[in-house]
Structure formats: C-alpha cells, structure tokens
C-alpha cells in the first residue's frame, strides 16, 4: 500500500513539474515569440534550449549552431553547445545528464535538469530577512498572510491543506478577487482549494499545477508545493515590477510631456529669434544699401564741393582783380574830384572876372566918348576890347573842360554802380552755393544720426572734429575781408570732407570683411563729428555774414 502511494506521489510530482516547467519555459521563450508544447520532445533539437538559456542568463551563445537540425548528430551538437554554455556562462554544474538524454527525450532527466535551474534562478533568489530559498519563501508567505483568520504557516506539508493560505495570498495580492469572509465558515477544503487554484490561474497567471484533493489529503510532494507557492511569490514580484514600471512610465510620461512642452516653447522661441534675425538681417541689408547710397551721394557731394571750391577760387581771383580795379578807379575818382574842385575854383575865379568885365562893359556903354579925344585914349579902348575878347575865350574854354569833367564823372559813377551791382549778384550766387552745400551736409549728417543706433564704430580709430567756434572766429580776425573768410571756411570744409572720405572708405573696408561689430560705433561717432563740423561751419558763416 505504501509503495503504491509512493508511486502515486511520484507520478503527481512529475505531472506538477511538467506543467510548471512547460509554463516557465514558455514564459521565457515568448520574448522571442517561441513556444513548446511537449517538454520532453520540443527541447530535443537544442534550438529552443539554446534560446531559453540565452534569455534566462541575458547572455549570447556567440557560437554557430544549426537552427533547423534534421539529423540526430546535429541535434546532439546543438544540445552539447547549450550545456557547455550553461556550465561556462551560467555557472551550473551538470551531473547525470548529457546531450543524448535530451535528444532521446528522457523526461525524468530533463525534469531534474529544469528543477535544478528553477531552484537556482527562481527559488534561490527568494530572500526574506535572513532566510533564502525554501525557508525564505515560507517566511514570505507567513508575512503576507499575517492577520488572516485560520491561516497558520509552519511548513509546506501541512500549512496549505485547508486552502486558506492560498485564499489569503490571493486576497492580499488584490483585494476583491476572492471573498475571504465567505470562506471562513466553509469547512470544505477541497472547494476552497479549487477556488484558489482557479482564481490564481485567471488573475495571477499562476498555472493550476496541483490537484485539490491531493493537496487536501497531503499526497503532494513537498517539492511540488514549493514550486507552486514560488509561482505566487514571482507573481507578487511581477505585480510589484509592473507597478514600478507603471509608476516609472507615468513619471516618464510626465517628464516627456514636460520635455515636449519645453521643446515646444524652445521651438517657438527659436522661431521668434529666427524671425527677429531675419528682420535684423533685412534691416542690415537696407542699412548697407542706404549707406552705399549715402556714400555715393557723398562722393557726388564731394565732387560738387570740389567744383564749388574751384568756382569759389575763380570768384575769389576775380574778386581780388575787381577789388584792385575798384581801388584804382577810386584813386582815379579821387583825382577827378580833386581836379573838379580845382576847376570849380577856377570857374569861380572866371565868374568873378566875367562879372568884373561885365560891369566894366556896362560902365563903358553908358559913357559918351568924345570923338575929339586924343589918340592915346583910342589905343586904351582897343586894348580893353582885346582883353575882354581873350577873357571870353578863356571862359568858354574853361566851361567846355568843366562840362567834359562832369560827363566823365557821371560815366564813372554809373560804372561804379554797375560794378557794385555785379559784385552783389556774385556774392548772392556764392552765398546760394554755400547754402546749398550746407544743406547737403546737414542732410547727410541727419541721415548719419538717424542710422547711428544700428552702427558700432571703433571710437579709438575715429578722428575727432574741431568744434571750437571761438577759436575759428579768433583765427578770422576782426578786420578780415570776405575773401579771407571764404578761404578759411573752404579750407576747414575741405579738411572735414577729407576726414569723412577716409571714414567712408574705412567703413566700406570693414563691411567687406564682415566686421559688423564696429560699424555702429563708427557711424555714431561720424554722425557726432559731422554734426560738430556742420555746427562749426554754420557758426563761421554767421560770423562771416556779420
């Protein structure tokens, strides 16, 4: 009877192992979308065994094997490589089993091989406080079922026969899977065990390896109970891992959303900055075009200024010549006025003599001459008549000279008035030319001020313009002529134009080299200097006019 019971237990243990290990192997192989149905037959090719060991160890065989073996020798070679890999990479020593046993489907030896692996990789890894393996597993069950009525864990053989331990583990795994209170008053262990096995397989993924009656009657091999209970432990660990992964997933999702939001903001900021860059680039191009135009205009203004300067030089030369002529004419006019005064004096003397002669003639006309006078009186009358005729001729001559002098003086006065009108017209034309030049320079300086905020010129390399009106006025002198004033202003303006030309050439050279950093400073400094120069020129003009 005992022998028959022993065979029954052994057969039950073998069935439990086949179910448990088939489930375990398939759980591992599903990572590569592989599966076995018959544990003793499907591992004989060595292909599934190699994949199982690689997944279990996390390592690769790194040796060539036949993935579709047809001959026995090919299968033996595959299994042999798998067992060598097990010993060298997984540190598992094999005793009593070889490659031929797998090929010949020796079920008991294969189950013993898998049991060794299961204990090493699934049971031996169970640790609870200072316990491990079976003892650690039993302590873990004790802690999980603590506080549940009718559960007392002391060993594997007797503590699980009522089914309450399994129900408590399921209820602790997830509340509500079983109604533990309903089972407290139930005294049928078989019903409770069947309920526990069914729910465990459906909800925990623990295959139903044991027979309820065998467990209730204590006819299950203790190794079978250890194996089955260990599946609960790993189900708990899987749940904990899933919760951890889910929590990690939620955390990663939150971080991902945060990163995506940040990336979105950064993208928007990047687009905004790119838009600003394009706008600034456009403004820079417009500024460069404007500066190029202004430089061209400045060249034209410089040419016009040079032409005006030459014209001014010619006008100055003509002015000097005309001034000399006027001085000469004034000298001649002074001489004429002196001669006129002398003629006037002579005319007065002649008039006086004429009056005297007229008076004498009137006296002589009233006297009665005696025909009988002596001859000496006749001679005196002839002399008087002769003198009177001579005086009349002299008077006529003087009157003619006076008339000629008056006509000459009138012509000279008309010429002087015409010359003064011509000089005034030329002065007005010169003033209009200078005003036009000043207006052009003012417009140029205004443009430089308008764009100076976009430019950065090198202040150290920028030439300071003179802005000292008192010094300029002092250099003119209180008695300086218009020509001297014009010459001094032209010299100052030429110096400023030369400086501006150098600055523009330097700016063009900097633009060609891509040196944008100093452009704003130079333009700002150029604007200030041009403004200073313009102010000095205007003040000088005002002083010159005064």
C-alpha positions, 0 to 999 in steps of 0.5 A: 500500500505504501509503495503504491502511494509512493508511486502515486506521489511520484507520478503527481510530482512529475505531472506538477513539474511538467506543467510548471516547467512547460509554463516557465519555459514558455514564459521565457521563450515568448520574448522571442515569440517561441513556444513548446508544447511537449517538454520532453520532445520540443527541447530535443533539437537544442534550438529552443534550449539554446534560446531559453538559456540565452534569455534566462542568463541575458547572455549570447551563445556567440557560437554557430549552431544549426537552427533547423537540425534534421539529423540526430548528430546535429541535434546532439551538437546543438544540445552539447553547445547549450550545456557547455554554455550553461556550465561556462556562462551560467555557472551550473554544474551538470551531473547525470545528464548529457546531450543524448538524454535530451535528444532521446527525450528522457523526461525524468532527466530533463525534469531534474535538469529544469528543477535544478535551474528553477531552484537556482534562478527562481527559488534561490533568489527568494530572500526574506530577512535572513532566510533564502530559498525554501525557508525564505519563501515560507517566511514570505508567505507567513508575512503576507498572510499575517492577520488572516483568520485560520491561516497558520504557516509552519511548513509546506506539508501541512500549512496549505491543506485547508486552502486558506493560505492560498485564499489569503495570498490571493486576497492580499495580492488584490483585494476583491478577487476572492471573498475571504469572509465567505470562506471562513465558515466553509469547512470544505477544503477541497472547494476552497482549494479549487477556488484558489487554484482557479482564481490564481490561474485567471488573475495571477497567471499562476498555472493550476499545477496541483490537484485539490484533493491531493493537496487536501489529503497531503499526497503532494510532494513537498517539492511540488508545493514549493514550486507552486507557492514560488509561482505566487511569490514571482507573481507578487514580484511581477505585480510589484515590477509592473507597478514600478514600471507603471509608476516609472512610465507615468513619471516618464510620461510626465517628464516627456510631456514636460520635455515636449512642452519645453521643446515646444516653447524652445521651438517657438522661441527659436522661431521668434529669434529666427524671425527677429534675425531675419528682420535684423538681417533685412534691416542690415541689408537696407542699412548697407544699401542706404549707406552705399547710397549715402556714400555715393551721394557723398562722393557726388557731394564731394565732387560738387564741393570740389567744383564749388571750391574751384568756382569759389577760387575763380570768384575769389581771383576775380574778386581780388582783380575787381577789388584792385580795379575798384581801388584804382578807379577810386584813386582815379575818382579821387583825382577827378574830384580833386581836379573838379574842385580845382576847376570849380575854383577856377570857374569861380575865379572866371565868374568873378572876372566875367562879372568884373568885365561885365560891369566894366562893359556896362560902365563903358556903354553908358559913357559918351566918348568924345570923338575929339579925344586924343589918340592915346585914349583910342589905343586904351579902348582897343586894348580893353576890347582885346582883353575882354575878347581873350577873357571870353575865350578863356571862359568858354574854354574853361566851361567846355573842360568843366562840362567834359569833367562832369560827363566823365564823372557821371560815366564813372559813377554809373560804372561804379554802380554797375560794378557794385551791382555785379559784385552783389549778384556774385556774392548772392550766387556764392552765398546760394552755393554755400547754402546749398552745400550746407544743406547737403551736409546737414542732410547727410549728417541727419541721415548719419544720426538717424542710422547711428543706433544700428552702427558700432564704430571703433571710437579709438580709430575715429578722428575727432572734429574741431568744434571750437567756434571761438577759436575759428572766429579768433583765427578770422580776425576782426578786420578780415575781408570776405575773401579771407573768410571764404578761404578759411571756411573752404579750407576747414570744409575741405579738411572735414570732407577729407576726414569723412572720405577716409571714414567712408572708405574705412567703413566700406573696408570693414563691411567687406570683411564682415566686421559688423561689430564696429560699424555702429560705433563708427557711424555714431561717432561720424554722425557726432563729428559731422554734426560738430563740423556742420555746427562749426561751419554754420557758426563761421558763416554767421560770423562771416555774414556779420 
